């Protein structure tokens, strides 16, 4: 899965999680609040994974560029 996909899914899970928590709060449902909290954390994790993939790709690209310059 690409970094953009991870970030999109992360944003969606975070938003859905927050919504579930709000609905759980409004209805007094501890189960829904808990599910929402878990889903929000999952979304934050997915976003972090996307950021890590971006950072790794950038580091690889910089290393490859430096290697090309060194051989020129």
Buried (B, 14 or more C-beta within 10 A) or exposed (E): EEBEEBBBBBBEBBEBBBBBBEBBEEEEBEEBBEBBBBBBEBBBBBBEBBBEBBEEEEEEEEEEEEEEEEEE
